[in-house]
Amino acid sequence: MSVSLVGSVMNMTADILVQQNKQSETSGVITREWVYEETIRCKISPVKSSGASVRGDGKKFDVGKNNEYIESIELKMKCLKPISKRSRISGIKSNDGQSVYTEIDRYDNPDTTFDVVGSHAVLDPFGKVSHYEITLQRVRVQNDNTQSK
């Protein structure tokens, strides 16, 4: 793909976060932290689902087994590299740097974080890898760890 074509098709950016385990010096407890690895060019769109509890933007609302509120959203991301299921995606921004997916019900509207649940290559008509399609799902607990950049 030429640079101008990539810029026009993959007109968004996203941050890739990788898990890093650390041990507390005082207690010896192992904790995990999600650390910024890199920002990539991509194209992201919500997966269209049907049903009474699904809105047009792909968000689904439900009640869990302990009557807790569950908000989920599934996205498809196109990018030029495969991304491991051990990664997370956050900081999804439009071409002009505006955050696209944020937690609007939380103080200061932080970026929504997504788990990578699938990754596969998409081939062009000549059998070469055109791009990778990554399936993302909203992390259920948005503040379950620390993110550092």
DORO-896861 format. One record per residue (C-alpha): residue number from 0; residue in one letter; x negated, y, z negated. Coordinates in Angstrom, 1 decimal, padded with zeros to 4 digits. Each point is the difference from the previous one (the first is absolute). Layout:
BEGIN
(rec NUM, 'A', (X, Y, Z))
...
//
This chain:
BEGIN
(rec 0, 'M', (000.0, 000.0, 000.0))
(rec 1, 'S', (-001.3, 003.4, 000.8))
(rec 2, 'V', (-000.4, 002.6, -002.7))
(rec 3, 'S', (002.8, 002.3, 001.3))
(rec 4, 'L', (002.4, -003.0, 000.2))
(rec 5, 'V', (-000.9, -001.1, -003.5))
(rec 6, 'G', (000.6, 003.5, -001.3))
(rec 7, 'S', (003.4, 000.2, 001.7))
(rec 8, 'V', (001.2, -003.5, -001.0))
(rec 9, 'M', (-001.7, -000.3, -003.5))
(rec 10, 'N', (000.9, 003.5, -001.1))
(rec 11, 'M', (000.0, -000.7, -003.8))
(rec 12, 'T', (-002.6, -000.8, -002.6))
(rec 13, 'A', (000.0, -002.3, -003.0))
(rec 14, 'D', (-002.4, -000.7, -002.8))
(rec 15, 'I', (-001.1, -003.6, -000.6))
(rec 16, 'L', (-000.5, -000.9, -003.7))
(rec 17, 'V', (-001.9, -003.1, -001.2))
(rec 18, 'Q', (000.2, -001.6, -003.4))
(rec 19, 'Q', (-003.0, 000.3, -002.3))
(rec 20, 'N', (-000.2, -001.9, -003.3))
(rec 21, 'K', (-001.6, 001.7, -003.0))
(rec 22, 'Q', (-000.7, -001.2, -003.5))
(rec 23, 'S', (000.6, 002.3, -003.0))
(rec 24, 'E', (-003.2, 000.6, -001.9))
(rec 25, 'T', (001.9, 000.2, -003.3))
(rec 26, 'S', (002.6, -002.9, 000.3))
(rec 27, 'G', (-001.5, -002.2, 002.7))
(rec 28, 'V', (003.4, 000.0, 001.8))
(rec 29, 'I', (-000.1, -000.3, 003.8))
(rec 30, 'T', (002.0, 002.8, 001.6))
(rec 31, 'R', (000.7, 000.6, 003.7))
(rec 32, 'E', (-000.3, 003.3, 001.8))
(rec 33, 'W', (001.0, 000.8, 003.6))
(rec 34, 'V', (-002.9, 002.0, 001.6))
(rec 35, 'Y', (000.1, 002.0, 003.2))
(rec 36, 'E', (-001.9, -001.8, 002.8))
(rec 37, 'E', (000.7, 002.0, 003.2))
(rec 38, 'T', (002.6, 002.0, 001.9))
(rec 39, 'I', (001.2, -001.4, 003.3))
(rec 40, 'R', (002.1, 001.2, 003.0))
(rec 41, 'C', (003.2, -001.9, 000.3))
(rec 42, 'K', (003.7, 000.1, 001.0))
(rec 43, 'I', (002.5, -001.0, -002.7))
(rec 44, 'S', (003.8, -000.6, 000.3))
(rec 45, 'P', (002.6, -001.5, -002.3))
(rec 46, 'V', (001.3, -003.4, 000.7))
(rec 47, 'K', (003.6, 000.2, 000.9))
(rec 48, 'S', (002.2, -002.3, -002.1))
(rec 49, 'S', (003.7, -000.4, -000.3))
(rec 50, 'G', (002.3, -000.3, -003.0))
(rec 51, 'A', (002.1, 002.1, -002.3))
(rec 52, 'S', (-002.9, 000.9, -002.3))
(rec 53, 'V', (-002.5, 001.0, 002.8))
(rec 54, 'R', (-000.2, 003.5, 001.3))
(rec 55, 'G', (-001.2, 001.1, 003.4))
(rec 56, 'D', (-003.5, 000.7, -001.2))
(rec 57, 'G', (-000.5, -003.6, -001.0))
(rec 58, 'K', (000.3, 000.5, -003.8))
(rec 59, 'K', (001.9, -002.6, -001.9))
(rec 60, 'F', (001.4, 000.4, -003.5))
(rec 61, 'D', (000.8, -002.9, -002.3))
(rec 62, 'V', (000.3, -001.0, -003.6))
(rec 63, 'G', (-002.5, -002.5, -001.4))
(rec 64, 'K', (000.5, -002.9, -002.5))
(rec 65, 'N', (-000.3, 002.3, -003.0))
(rec 66, 'N', (002.3, 002.7, 001.5))
(rec 67, 'E', (-003.0, 002.1, 001.0))
(rec 68, 'Y', (000.3, 002.2, 003.1))
(rec 69, 'I', (-002.0, -001.3, 003.0))
(rec 70, 'E', (-000.9, 002.2, 003.0))
(rec 71, 'S', (-001.7, -001.8, 002.9))
(rec 72, 'I', (-001.1, 001.1, 003.4))
(rec 73, 'E', (-001.7, -002.0, 002.8))
(rec 74, 'L', (-002.2, 001.7, 002.6))
(rec 75, 'K', (-001.8, -001.0, 003.2))
(rec 76, 'M', (-003.4, 001.6, 000.5))
(rec 77, 'K', (-002.0, -000.1, 003.2))
(rec 78, 'C', (-003.7, 000.6, -000.2))
(rec 79, 'L', (-003.3, -000.9, 001.7))
(rec 80, 'K', (-001.4, -002.3, -002.7))
(rec 81, 'P', (001.4, -003.0, -002.0))
(rec 82, 'I', (000.7, 000.7, -003.7))
(rec 83, 'S', (-000.3, -002.6, -002.7))
(rec 84, 'K', (003.0, -001.0, -002.2))
(rec 85, 'R', (-002.3, 000.9, -002.9))
(rec 86, 'S', (000.3, 003.7, 000.9))
(rec 87, 'R', (002.6, 002.6, -000.6))
(rec 88, 'I', (001.1, 003.0, 002.2))
(rec 89, 'S', (000.8, 003.5, -001.4))
(rec 90, 'G', (-000.3, 003.6, 001.1))
(rec 91, 'I', (001.9, -000.4, 003.2))
(rec 92, 'K', (-000.1, 003.3, 001.8))
(rec 93, 'S', (001.4, 001.5, 003.2))
(rec 94, 'N', (-002.3, 001.5, 002.7))
(rec 95, 'D', (000.2, 003.4, -001.8))
(rec 96, 'G', (-001.0, -001.5, -003.4))
(rec 97, 'Q', (003.4, -000.1, -001.5))
(rec 98, 'S', (000.8, -002.9, -002.4))
(rec 99, 'V', (002.6, -002.3, 001.6))
(rec 100, 'Y', (000.8, -002.5, -002.8))
(rec 101, 'T', (000.1, 001.4, -003.5))
(rec 102, 'E', (001.7, -000.9, -003.3))
(rec 103, 'I', (002.5, 002.9, 000.0))
(rec 104, 'D', (001.5, -001.1, -003.3))
(rec 105, 'R', (-003.3, 000.2, -001.9))
(rec 106, 'Y', (-001.6, 003.1, -001.4))
(rec 107, 'D', (-002.4, 001.7, 002.6))
(rec 108, 'N', (001.2, -002.4, 002.8))
(rec 109, 'P', (-003.0, -002.2, 000.3))
(rec 110, 'D', (-000.6, -002.0, 003.2))
(rec 111, 'T', (001.8, -003.4, 000.2))
(rec 112, 'T', (-002.4, -003.0, -000.2))
(rec 113, 'F', (000.6, -003.1, 002.1))
(rec 114, 'D', (-001.2, -003.6, -000.1))
(rec 115, 'V', (-001.3, -001.6, 003.2))
(rec 116, 'V', (002.1, -003.1, 000.4))
(rec 117, 'G', (-001.0, -001.0, 003.6))
(rec 118, 'S', (-002.4, 000.9, 002.8))
(rec 119, 'H', (-000.3, -001.3, 003.5))
(rec 120, 'A', (-001.5, 001.0, 003.3))
(rec 121, 'V', (002.1, 001.1, 003.0))
(rec 122, 'L', (-001.4, -000.8, 003.4))
(rec 123, 'D', (000.2, 002.1, 003.1))
(rec 124, 'P', (001.1, -001.5, 003.4))
(rec 125, 'F', (-003.7, -001.0, 000.7))
(rec 126, 'G', (-000.3, -002.1, -003.2))
(rec 127, 'K', (-002.2, 002.6, -001.9))
(rec 128, 'V', (000.9, 001.3, -003.5))
(rec 129, 'S', (002.0, 003.2, 000.5))
(rec 130, 'H', (000.5, 000.8, -003.7))
(rec 131, 'Y', (001.0, -001.6, -003.3))
(rec 132, 'E', (003.4, 000.0, -001.5))
(rec 133, 'I', (000.1, 000.1, -003.7))
(rec 134, 'T', (003.1, -000.7, -002.2))
(rec 135, 'L', (000.2, 002.2, -003.1))
(rec 136, 'Q', (002.4, -000.2, -003.0))
(rec 137, 'R', (000.4, 002.6, -002.7))
(rec 138, 'V', (-001.8, -000.9, -003.2))
(rec 139, 'R', (002.7, -000.7, -002.5))
(rec 140, 'V', (-001.7, 001.8, -002.9))
(rec 141, 'Q', (-001.6, 003.2, 001.4))
(rec 142, 'N', (-002.1, 000.9, -003.0))
(rec 143, 'D', (-001.3, -003.5, -001.1))
(rec 144, 'N', (-003.6, 000.9, 000.5))
(rec 145, 'T', (-002.4, 002.8, 000.6))
(rec 146, 'Q', (-000.9, 001.4, 003.5))
(rec 147, 'S', (-003.2, 001.8, 000.4))
(rec 148, 'K', (-001.3, 001.8, 003.0))
//
